[in-house]
């Protein structure tokens, strides 16, 4: 049995035990950096309690992976395997950028940067190889990514895993939105792990509750119209500040020293934004003042499509224009408003079940293993594979009606 060196109190799980090995990771500047990166990015502009951090989530994920392992894997896992799994869970988000996924999209799609998983893998390999005891950094990164056929990696990254279990509970608790309040006890009661497969025994209700909770939490919190408005503003501000050299380009992080990475946090972005807001530097300065005063962009247009069956031709047309980078240009031509004040985006609400990723999750009924994707549960069968795509256009409040009319004209052609 692993010996716990300390007990850390968490507002979601209560006391979380940590081993001496885990403390060697936690008590580093690179891990402490996660205290200064909010879990939900700019969501606290809408949900004031959503100031929880990647630091707390990482501890919570380690706690949940321990619960998964002790309840599902049981006798098949020795202390070394459990310690390695706990370390992987603890470090799975160590590469997150400021404001979490909000800026990651901008960094990957428009700035040539890497995902937080790749940055995290680089950080672990470069800075933690001597802090992991008997484990190699490669063993930890492979377990986080599920690479090299690691059997236990599925417990960290799948449709129903320790990572999602913690953030559903934590995001729900801190935002006050009830959808993510899953019953961990009910889930653990029916969970087993056999030969690299997650198996749920008989009862589909806790599984369905978990998947639906995640679905609705995304729609209610992550994709809230004002949360997205502030996110688009933040992405534009960040891009402009990086272009001006006010903030280090994210691509440099892959080769930066420890001190530079430790300083790359929400605080660094806020500090640069404050400087821009006071200096009045063009669009970035104007947007920074709006952001800091909590003046969101207005939603000028929105259309939703369930792309599996082609609902909403409007949304599909707007998505196509946005995908080709032509939407803002067409709106500018029609409305006479500069592209710098046109913010198009397409949001994808996650399908409950991803056919490509969830091939190793099963429901066991009457001795037969049924893939989760083929579950006969009514809700899962009806909407399990369906992803909603929401096409939106944001702008300044004063321009919203003009842009709405311009989009209507564009769609009629």
Secondary structure, 3 states (H helix, E strand, C coil): CCCCCEEEEECCCEEEEECHHHHHHHCCHHHHHHHHCECCHHHHHCCCCCCCEHHHHHHHHHHHHHHHHHHHHHHHCCHHHHHHHHHHHHHCCCCCCCCCHHHHHHHHHHCCCCCHHHHHHHHHHHHCCCCCCCCCHHHHHHHHHCCCCCHHHHHCCCCCCHHHHHHHHHHHHHHCCHHHCCCHHHHHHHEEEECCEEEEECCCHHHHHHHHHHHHHHHHHHCCHHHHHHHHHHHHHHHHHHHCCCCCCHHHHHHCCHHHHHCCCHHHHHHHHHHHHHHCCHHHHHHHHHHHCCCCCEEEEEEEEECCCCCCHHHHHHHHHHHCCCHHHHHHHHHCCCHHHCEEEEEEECCCCCCCCCCCEEEEECCEEEEHHHCCCHHHHHHCCCCEEEEEEEECHHHHHHHHHHHHHHHHC
